[in-house]
């Protein structure tokens, strides 16, 4: 057995051990399973938001992009960090004070049942897309580093079984506690790999000489470009304001102040990872100029000493584990709370709802494994899927900060407009007034909300708003 495979097996055993330990805390109620009983500390909130953000897109995806455009690809993770900080400063406390389980509960308080159904559908679609990308990243890592053990599809399958298994067992407690191990591995593994790889190359001059001359490899802006960087920042701030998996982390905090602190510190701490992943992508280009971009970072790791290669493999794979677990959990929570309990079985017991959440985690995992087989570019796909959160951000910002202006009908029509805009962006290029879909989403969703509020201004009763 190779050293890398042994390290990977030990890591998987550790994850399942943590999950079985977490299972004791997650039993008893759906709130214990989905929200860790609302008992997470600021450090656990911090590592959980880092774990969610620093997934396949922030490691393999950034490296893949840096292989083509240089260091500026690291802005993707910095944009995530800025989004987490904005969430912490302005929204985490407000969400935690609402005492809700899902974003749909907040939407229903102000916008009615139709908006809930469409909102659940859109949120689940967004999260299934992101989960599928974690399988792709996980499969590429395992195949590139151990091609004699895993092909790309078996790598994705092992990733899927692990992601689904630990989430199914321990829920939010499992995701949070395993992220302590994951973050240590991610930061330690990528940092050591960067130092070792750079020492192999020798110097910045040697690295620069080995790279093609027509790309601004070391510019922090020019490779990706200011326009794309700005769209990443806008998209990921938007995502952090209203994505269920992120909202669910803040709802698991002990109190509102804990949620705020956890997000701010988590955002600050996640900044270096993207830069390191981008730098490793550049090193990969210098050492393996003809490599496939998606396998750039894993191929660099193959050349490391066996034990270090195994630890770095576990670190990169940990990034996928940490992201996928939160997303699977939030998809399951949305369906069990907002569809099953709300419409199918309102009288269900806590144990029945807990079982349904676990089943939804498993079903979501299997669906996304099928989706993963047909997706190509990690960053390109994820940015399109995440742009749909603009509709939710418009709705929740108005509900939380300007409840007196809410319109019951506007929630549904804003979500529908956002979904239709996303489809049109893909099939009808003539609608592209801006260079990135996120700007069109904000424009269309704001217009949809405003127009509906004027045409159908009926609001919730004052007593209901007071309660909310």
C-alpha positions as CSV (number, residue, x, y, z in Angstrom):
1,X,0.0,0.0,0.0
2,X,1.3,3.5,-0.9
3,X,1.9,6.1,1.8
4,X,-0.6,8.4,0.1
5,X,-3.3,5.8,0.2
6,X,-2.5,5.0,3.8
7,X,-2.8,8.6,4.8
8,X,-6.1,8.9,2.9
9,X,-7.5,5.9,4.6
10,X,-6.5,7.2,8.1
11,X,-8.1,10.5,7.3
12,X,-11.4,8.8,6.2
13,X,-11.4,6.8,9.4
14,X,-10.9,9.9,11.4
15,X,-13.8,11.6,9.7
16,X,-16.2,8.8,10.4
17,X,-14.9,8.6,14.0
18,X,-15.7,12.3,14.5
19,X,-19.1,11.7,12.9
20,X,-20.0,8.9,15.2
21,X,-18.9,11.1,18.2
22,X,-21.1,13.9,16.8
23,X,-24.0,11.6,16.3
24,X,-24.7,11.6,20.1
25,X,-25.1,15.4,20.0
26,X,-27.2,15.4,16.9
27,X,-29.9,13.0,18.1
28,X,-33.2,13.9,19.7
29,X,-34.5,16.6,17.4
30,X,-34.2,18.0,13.9
31,X,-32.7,21.2,15.4
32,X,-29.9,19.2,17.0
33,X,-29.1,17.5,13.7
34,X,-29.6,20.5,11.3
35,X,-28.4,23.4,13.6
36,X,-26.2,21.7,16.2
37,X,-28.9,22.6,18.8
38,X,-28.0,26.3,18.2
39,X,-24.9,25.7,20.4
40,X,-21.9,26.5,18.1
41,X,-19.2,28.7,19.5
42,X,-17.5,31.5,17.5
43,X,-14.4,29.3,16.6
44,X,-16.7,26.5,15.4
45,X,-18.7,29.0,13.3
46,X,-15.4,30.3,11.9
47,X,-14.0,26.9,10.9
48,X,-17.4,25.9,9.5
49,X,-17.7,28.9,7.2
50,X,-14.1,28.5,6.1
51,X,-14.8,24.8,5.5
52,X,-17.8,25.7,3.3
53,X,-16.0,28.4,1.4
54,X,-12.6,26.6,0.9
55,X,-13.8,23.7,-1.2
56,X,-13.0,22.4,-4.6
57,X,-13.5,25.8,-6.3
58,X,-11.1,27.6,-3.8
59,X,-8.4,25.0,-4.2
60,X,-8.5,22.9,-7.4
61,X,-10.7,25.5,-9.2
62,X,-8.4,28.4,-8.3
63,X,-5.3,26.3,-9.3
64,X,-6.9,25.3,-12.6
65,X,-7.6,29.0,-13.4
66,X,-4.1,30.1,-12.2
67,X,-2.6,27.5,-14.5
68,X,-4.0,29.7,-17.4
69,X,-4.0,33.3,-16.1
70,X,-1.7,33.5,-13.1
71,X,-1.9,34.7,-9.5
72,X,-5.0,36.9,-9.9
73,X,-7.1,33.6,-9.9
74,X,-6.7,33.8,-6.1
75,X,-9.2,36.6,-6.0
76,X,-12.0,34.0,-6.0
77,X,-11.2,33.0,-2.5
78,X,-10.6,36.6,-1.4
79,X,-14.1,37.3,-2.8
80,X,-15.5,34.5,-0.6
81,X,-13.7,36.0,2.4
82,X,-15.1,39.5,1.7
83,X,-18.6,37.9,1.4
84,X,-18.2,36.2,4.8
85,X,-17.1,39.4,6.4
86,X,-20.0,41.4,5.0
87,X,-22.4,38.6,6.2
88,X,-20.8,38.8,9.7
89,X,-21.0,42.5,9.9
90,X,-24.5,43.1,8.6
91,X,-26.6,39.9,8.4
92,X,-25.4,37.1,10.7
93,X,-26.7,38.8,13.8
94,X,-30.1,39.7,12.2
95,X,-30.6,36.1,10.9
96,X,-29.7,34.6,14.3
97,X,-32.2,36.9,16.1
98,X,-35.0,35.6,13.8
99,X,-35.0,32.2,15.5
100,X,-35.7,30.4,12.2
101,X,-34.4,27.1,10.6
102,X,-34.4,28.0,6.9
103,X,-34.4,31.1,4.7
104,X,-37.9,30.0,3.5
105,X,-39.4,30.7,7.0
106,X,-38.2,34.3,6.7
107,X,-39.6,34.6,3.2
108,X,-42.9,33.2,4.2
109,X,-43.3,35.7,7.0
110,X,-43.3,38.5,4.5
111,X,-44.1,37.0,1.1
112,X,-46.4,34.0,1.4
113,X,-46.5,30.3,0.5
114,X,-45.9,30.5,-3.3
115,X,-42.5,32.2,-2.7
116,X,-41.6,29.4,-0.2
117,X,-42.1,26.6,-2.8
118,X,-40.2,28.4,-5.5
119,X,-37.5,29.5,-3.1
120,X,-36.9,26.0,-1.8
121,X,-36.6,24.7,-5.4
122,X,-34.1,27.5,-6.4
123,X,-32.0,27.0,-3.2
124,X,-31.8,23.3,-3.7
125,X,-30.8,23.7,-7.4
126,X,-28.0,26.1,-6.4
127,X,-26.7,23.8,-3.7
128,X,-26.9,20.7,-5.9
129,X,-24.7,22.4,-8.5
130,X,-22.1,23.3,-5.9
131,X,-22.1,19.8,-4.4
132,X,-21.5,18.2,-7.8
133,X,-18.4,20.3,-8.2
134,X,-17.0,19.0,-5.0
135,X,-17.3,15.5,-6.4
136,X,-15.4,16.6,-9.6
137,X,-12.6,18.2,-7.5
138,X,-12.4,15.1,-5.2
139,X,-12.3,12.7,-8.1
140,X,-9.6,14.7,-9.9
141,X,-7.4,14.8,-6.8
142,X,-7.7,11.0,-6.1
143,X,-7.1,10.1,-9.7
144,X,-4.2,12.4,-10.3
145,X,-2.3,11.4,-7.2
146,X,-3.1,7.7,-7.2
147,X,-4.0,6.8,-10.8
148,X,-3.2,3.1,-10.2
149,X,-5.9,3.0,-7.5
150,X,-8.6,5.5,-8.7
151,X,-9.8,6.5,-12.1
152,X,-11.7,9.8,-12.3
153,X,-15.1,8.1,-11.8
154,X,-14.1,5.9,-8.9
155,X,-12.5,8.9,-7.3
156,X,-15.8,10.8,-7.5
157,X,-17.6,7.7,-6.1
158,X,-15.4,7.4,-3.1
159,X,-15.8,11.2,-2.5
160,X,-19.5,10.9,-2.7
161,X,-19.8,8.0,-0.3
162,X,-17.6,9.8,2.3
163,X,-19.4,13.2,1.9
164,X,-22.8,11.6,2.2
165,X,-21.9,9.2,5.0
166,X,-20.4,11.7,7.5
167,X,-23.2,14.2,6.9
168,X,-25.9,11.5,7.2
169,X,-24.5,10.3,10.5
170,X,-23.8,13.5,12.4
171,X,-25.4,16.5,10.7
172,X,-24.2,20.0,11.6
173,X,-22.2,18.8,14.6
174,X,-20.4,16.4,12.3
175,X,-19.7,19.2,9.7
176,X,-18.5,21.6,12.4
177,X,-16.3,19.3,14.4
178,X,-14.8,17.6,11.3
179,X,-13.9,21.1,10.0
180,X,-11.5,21.6,12.9
181,X,-9.4,18.7,11.4
182,X,-10.1,19.8,7.9
183,X,-8.9,23.3,8.4
184,X,-5.7,22.2,10.1
185,X,-5.0,19.8,7.2
186,X,-5.9,22.4,4.5
187,X,-3.8,25.2,5.8
188,X,-0.9,23.0,6.9
189,X,-0.9,20.8,3.7
190,X,-1.1,23.7,1.2
191,X,1.4,25.9,3.0
192,X,4.0,23.1,3.3
193,X,3.4,22.0,-0.3
194,X,3.9,25.6,-1.5
195,X,7.2,26.0,0.4
196,X,8.6,22.6,-0.8
197,X,7.5,23.3,-4.4
198,X,9.0,26.7,-4.5
199,X,12.3,25.4,-3.0
200,X,12.4,22.8,-5.9
201,X,12.1,25.6,-8.5
202,X,14.7,27.7,-6.7
203,X,13.8,31.3,-7.1
204,X,11.2,33.7,-8.5
205,X,13.5,34.4,-11.4
206,X,13.8,30.7,-12.3
207,X,10.0,30.4,-12.0
208,X,9.4,33.4,-14.2
209,X,11.8,32.1,-16.9
210,X,10.0,28.8,-17.1
211,X,6.6,30.4,-17.8
212,X,5.2,31.5,-21.2
213,X,5.9,35.2,-21.7
214,X,2.5,36.3,-22.9
215,X,0.6,35.9,-19.6
216,X,0.8,38.4,-16.6
217,X,1.5,35.5,-14.2
218,X,2.4,37.6,-11.1
219,X,0.0,40.4,-11.5
220,X,-2.7,40.4,-8.8
221,X,-5.2,42.0,-11.2
222,X,-4.3,41.7,-14.9
223,X,-4.7,37.9,-15.5
224,X,-8.3,37.6,-14.5
225,X,-9.0,41.3,-15.0
226,X,-10.7,43.9,-12.8
227,X,-14.1,43.3,-14.4
228,X,-14.2,39.6,-13.6
229,X,-12.7,40.2,-10.1
230,X,-15.5,42.7,-9.4
231,X,-18.1,40.3,-10.6
232,X,-16.7,37.6,-8.3
233,X,-16.8,39.9,-5.3
234,X,-20.4,41.0,-6.1
235,X,-21.5,37.4,-6.6
236,X,-19.9,36.0,-3.5
237,X,-21.2,38.8,-1.3
238,X,-24.6,38.2,-2.7
239,X,-24.2,34.4,-2.0
240,X,-23.2,35.1,1.6
241,X,-26.3,37.2,2.2
242,X,-28.8,34.6,1.4
243,X,-27.6,31.0,0.6
244,X,-29.3,28.5,3.0
245,X,-26.1,26.6,3.8
246,X,-24.4,29.9,5.0
247,X,-27.5,31.1,6.8
248,X,-27.7,27.7,8.5
249,X,-24.2,28.1,10.0
250,X,-25.2,31.5,11.5
251,X,-28.4,29.9,12.9
252,X,-26.4,27.3,14.7
253,X,-24.6,29.9,16.8
254,X,-25.1,30.2,20.5
255,X,-26.3,33.8,20.1
256,X,-26.3,36.6,17.6
257,X,-22.9,38.1,18.7
258,X,-21.3,34.7,18.4
259,X,-22.6,34.4,14.8
260,X,-21.2,37.8,13.9
261,X,-17.7,37.1,15.4
262,X,-17.5,33.7,13.8
263,X,-18.2,35.0,10.3
264,X,-15.8,38.0,10.5
265,X,-12.9,36.0,11.8
266,X,-13.6,33.1,9.4
267,X,-13.5,35.5,6.5
268,X,-10.2,37.0,7.6
269,X,-8.6,33.7,8.1
270,X,-9.6,32.2,4.7
271,X,-7.9,34.9,2.6
272,X,-4.4,33.2,2.3
273,X,-5.7,29.9,0.9
274,X,-6.6,31.2,-2.5
275,X,-3.3,32.9,-3.0
276,X,-1.4,29.8,-2.1
277,X,-3.6,27.6,-4.4
278,X,-3.0,30.1,-7.2
279,X,0.7,30.1,-6.7
280,X,0.8,26.3,-6.8
281,X,-1.1,26.5,-10.1
282,X,1.7,28.8,-11.5
283,X,4.3,26.3,-10.2
284,X,2.4,23.5,-12.0
285,X,2.5,25.5,-15.2
286,X,6.3,25.9,-15.0
287,X,6.9,22.3,-14.2
288,X,4.2,20.6,-16.3
289,X,3.4,23.0,-19.1
290,X,1.4,20.4,-21.1
291,X,-0.7,19.2,-18.1
292,X,-4.5,19.4,-18.2
293,X,-5.5,22.5,-16.3
294,X,-8.0,20.7,-14.0
295,X,-5.2,18.4,-12.8
296,X,-2.6,21.1,-12.3
297,X,-2.4,21.2,-8.6
298,X,-2.7,17.4,-8.0
299,X,0.1,16.8,-10.5
300,X,2.4,19.1,-8.5
301,X,1.6,17.0,-5.4
302,X,2.6,13.8,-7.1
303,X,6.2,15.1,-7.2
304,X,6.3,15.7,-3.4
305,X,7.9,13.2,-0.9
306,X,5.4,10.4,-0.2
307,X,4.3,11.3,3.3
308,X,4.0,15.0,2.4
309,X,2.1,14.1,-0.8
310,X,-0.3,12.0,1.3
311,X,-0.9,14.8,3.8
312,X,-1.4,17.4,1.0
313,X,-3.8,15.0,-0.8
314,X,-5.8,14.7,2.4
315,X,-5.7,18.5,2.8
316,X,-7.1,19.1,-0.7
317,X,-9.7,16.4,-0.3
318,X,-10.6,17.9,3.1
319,X,-11.5,21.1,1.3
320,X,-14.1,19.2,-0.7
321,X,-15.4,17.3,2.4
322,X,-15.9,20.5,4.4
323,X,-17.9,22.2,1.6
324,X,-20.0,19.2,0.5
325,X,-21.1,18.3,4.1
326,X,-22.7,21.7,4.8
327,X,-24.4,21.8,1.4
328,X,-25.8,18.3,1.7
329,X,-27.1,19.2,5.1
330,X,-28.8,22.4,4.0
331,X,-30.4,20.8,1.0
332,X,-31.9,18.1,3.3
333,X,-33.0,20.7,5.8
334,X,-34.8,22.8,3.2
335,X,-36.8,19.9,1.9
336,X,-37.7,18.3,5.3
337,X,-38.6,21.6,6.9
338,X,-40.2,23.6,4.1
339,X,-41.8,20.9,1.9
340,X,-42.3,17.8,4.0
341,X,-43.3,19.3,7.3
342,X,-44.9,22.3,5.8
343,X,-47.1,20.7,3.1
344,X,-46.8,16.9,3.2
345,X,-46.9,15.9,6.9
346,X,-47.5,18.9,9.2
347,X,-48.2,16.7,12.2
348,X,-44.9,14.8,11.9
349,X,-42.9,14.1,15.0
350,X,-39.4,15.3,15.6
351,X,-38.0,11.8,15.0
352,X,-39.9,11.5,11.7
353,X,-38.6,14.9,10.5
354,X,-35.1,13.9,11.6
355,X,-35.4,10.7,9.5
356,X,-36.7,12.7,6.5
357,X,-33.7,15.2,6.8
358,X,-31.3,12.3,6.7
359,X,-33.0,10.6,3.8
360,X,-32.9,13.9,1.9
361,X,-29.2,14.2,2.5
362,X,-28.7,10.8,1.0
363,X,-31.0,11.5,-2.0
364,X,-29.3,14.9,-2.7
365,X,-25.9,13.2,-2.6
366,X,-26.9,10.6,-5.2
367,X,-28.5,13.2,-7.5
368,X,-25.4,15.4,-7.5
369,X,-23.2,12.4,-8.2
370,X,-25.1,12.0,-11.5
371,X,-24.8,15.7,-12.2
372,X,-21.1,15.7,-11.6
373,X,-20.5,13.4,-14.5
374,X,-21.6,16.2,-17.0
375,X,-19.9,19.3,-15.6
376,X,-16.6,20.6,-17.0
377,X,-15.2,23.9,-15.7
378,X,-15.4,24.2,-11.9
379,X,-15.2,28.0,-11.5
380,X,-17.3,28.8,-14.6
381,X,-20.2,26.5,-13.5
382,X,-20.2,27.6,-9.9
383,X,-20.4,31.3,-10.7
384,X,-23.4,30.8,-12.9
385,X,-25.2,28.7,-10.3
386,X,-24.4,31.1,-7.4
387,X,-25.8,34.2,-9.3
388,X,-29.3,33.0,-8.6
389,X,-28.9,34.0,-5.0
390,X,-29.4,37.6,-6.1
391,X,-33.2,37.1,-5.9
392,X,-33.0,35.8,-2.4
393,X,-30.7,38.7,-1.3
394,X,-33.2,41.2,-2.6
395,X,-36.0,39.5,-0.7
396,X,-34.2,39.1,2.6
397,X,-32.6,42.5,2.7
398,X,-36.1,44.1,2.3
399,X,-37.6,41.7,4.9
400,X,-34.9,42.3,7.5
401,X,-34.1,46.0,7.0
402,X,-37.2,47.5,5.4
403,X,-40.2,45.2,6.4
404,X,-42.6,48.1,6.0
405,X,-42.0,48.0,2.2
406,X,-42.5,44.2,1.8
407,X,-45.1,43.0,-0.7
408,X,-46.6,39.5,-0.3
409,X,-46.7,38.8,-4.0
410,X,-43.2,40.2,-4.7
411,X,-41.3,37.3,-3.2
412,X,-42.6,34.8,-5.7
413,X,-42.3,37.1,-8.7
414,X,-38.7,38.1,-7.8
415,X,-37.6,34.5,-7.5
416,X,-39.3,33.6,-10.7
417,X,-37.7,36.6,-12.5
418,X,-34.3,35.6,-11.2
419,X,-34.7,32.0,-12.4
420,X,-36.0,33.0,-15.8
421,X,-33.1,35.5,-16.2
422,X,-30.6,32.7,-15.5
423,X,-32.1,30.5,-18.1
424,X,-32.3,33.3,-20.7
425,X,-28.6,34.2,-20.0
426,X,-27.7,30.6,-21.1
427,X,-29.9,30.4,-24.2
428,X,-30.4,33.9,-25.5
429,X,-27.1,35.9,-25.6
430,X,-29.0,39.0,-26.8
431,X,-30.3,39.6,-23.2
432,X,-26.7,40.1,-21.9
433,X,-26.6,43.9,-21.2
434,X,-23.7,43.4,-18.8
435,X,-20.6,41.3,-19.0
436,X,-21.6,39.1,-16.1
437,X,-24.9,37.4,-15.2
438,X,-24.8,38.6,-11.5
439,X,-25.4,42.2,-12.6
440,X,-28.4,41.2,-14.7
441,X,-29.7,39.2,-11.8
442,X,-29.6,42.1,-9.4
443,X,-31.2,44.5,-12.0
444,X,-34.0,42.1,-12.9
445,X,-34.7,41.1,-9.4
446,X,-34.8,44.6,-8.0
447,X,-37.1,45.7,-10.9
448,X,-39.3,42.6,-10.3
449,X,-39.7,43.4,-6.6
450,X,-40.3,47.1,-7.1
451,X,-42.9,46.6,-9.9
452,X,-44.8,43.9,-8.0
453,X,-44.8,46.0,-4.9
454,X,-46.4,48.9,-6.8
455,X,-48.9,46.7,-8.7
456,X,-49.7,44.5,-5.7
457,X,-48.8,46.4,-2.5
458,X,-50.7,44.1,-0.1
459,X,-48.5,43.5,2.9
460,X,-48.5,41.3,5.9
461,X,-50.6,42.5,8.8
462,X,-48.8,44.8,11.1
463,X,-49.1,42.3,13.9
464,X,-47.3,39.7,11.8
465,X,-44.5,42.0,10.9
466,X,-44.1,42.9,14.6
467,X,-43.8,39.2,15.4
468,X,-41.2,38.7,12.6
